[in-house]
Amino acid sequence: MSKVFVTGFGAISAIGNSTLEARSSLINGTSGIKKARFFKSNYVNSLLFGEIPLNDEEFINLTNSPKNSGLTRTSLIALAAFQQAITSANLSEEVLSSFTTGFISASTVGGMCYTDELYKDANLHGEASEFVRSYEASDHTFQIASRYNIKGYTDTINTACSSSANAILLGARLIQSGRLDRVIVGGADSLAKYTVNGFNALMILSDEACAPFSTDRKGLNLGEAGAYLVLENEASANKKKKYAEVIGFGNSNDAFHPSATSQDAVGPVLAMQKALQVAGISANAINYINAHGTGTINNDETESTAFATVFENNPPPYNSTKSYTGHTLAASGALEAVFSILSMENNELYPSLNCQAPIHTFPFQPIQSYCKQQPIQYIMSNSFGFGGNCTSLIFSKCM
């Protein structure tokens, strides 16, 4: 069974148009959560968002895309991050079009980010818009596969907030089983009326910057992002820089509630335990956790309960980078995996923002300040989605 190495990655989010910019924001504790400039919604004056500071035209120029081509904002975000990842891994056109190269992406809103156009097209109000064929969640995957002539295994995953974490999990398994030599994995989501209105109906959006794991947390902020990792087997990665090794993964479902985890955290606990079992390491070997940490009452309480169970009330340093980017939905698992690898590669830990009064019922708290020269060998990244779909990933430093 082949090992699985990360040989490249790329990301674009509210805290940077590249991983270099994102790392600077993480080091300096600079959040991208603020008033939206480009997103159109009745809630832009009352809620904060993790919006990428580029308009659609700037995205078209950034990705060298044709105008009026039906590319939605989700597809443009995905293209920007994908281009960074394949450049980072130095993948040629020949390699990308090989049948031994796969592409697994994730999105929840997909082309429905243009909700008004979708409504008009669905109800035959006037001439069809340029986006009439672009509303599916899989459209961004199709657009990227077409542009880069990807012929191998291609898939789109939608398991809500755990979507791109599951893309990483599936990609790793395809490589381990010898079905593929390499897989580009990740996901993208843009801000949309469709999701903002839905989350607002659940009454879990905050009018302030989210405060994960804080006693006075009020809810989450929605964000947008794209992030991709290039996974390769040992032979393909032989002469390349290896940023990390994927050594563990676990997926579970607590089947408790459509939009909440159970109070005893059975799903998160099982996902973390499975990941540790696959990795073949003990819980106390983990040096850092990138928590799901949405800032909602339910999530932070149950994830803390899971930490208390799995790590016997003594978890390693952990943070929620959603306090920088907002909750980027299907992109969050891959985005936070990238941030985790940045932590490990640079031996540093980033603070979890806005947590002045940690949840008092637990004897631990998230990282409060930037820490340098931290030895990090094993990291865990958690993604817990709607419907109880929970995924934990474990990465190891390459020696």
Sequence and secondary structure as in RCSB ss.txt:
>XXXX:A:sequence
MSKVFVTGFGAISAIGNSTLEARSSLINGTSGIKKARFFKSNYVNSLLFGEIPLNDEEFINLTNSPKNSGLTRTS
LIALAAFQQAITSANLSEEVLSSFTTGFISASTVGGMCYTDELYKDANLHGEASEFVRSYEASDHTFQIASRYNI
KGYTDTINTACSSSANAILLGARLIQSGRLDRVIVGGADSLAKYTVNGFNALMILSDEACAPFSTDRKGLNLGEA
GAYLVLENEASANKKKKYAEVIGFGNSNDAFHPSATSQDAVGPVLAMQKALQVAGISANAINYINAHGTGTINND
ETESTAFATVFENNPPPYNSTKSYTGHTLAASGALEAVFSILSMENNELYPSLNCQAPIHTFPFQPIQSYCKQQP
IQYIMSNSFGFGGNCTSLIFSKCM
>XXXX:A:secstr
    EEEEEEEEBTTBSSHHHHHHHHHHT    B  SS   TTTTT  BB  S  HHHHHHHTT  TTS   HHH
HHHHHHHHHHHHHTT  HHHHTSTTEEEEEE SSGGGGSHHHHHHHHTT SS  TTTT  STTHHHHHHHHHTT 
 S EEEE  GGGHHHHHHHHHHHHHHTTS SEEEEEEEE   HHHHHHHHHTT B SS   TTBTT   B BB E
EEEEEEE TTTTTTS   EEEEEEEEEE  S SS   TT HHHHHHHHHHHHHHT  GGG  EEE    S HHHH
HHHHHHHHHHTTT   SEE THHHH B GGGHHHHHHHHHHHHHHHT B   TT SSB TTSS     S B S  
 SEEEEEEE GGGEEEEEEEE   
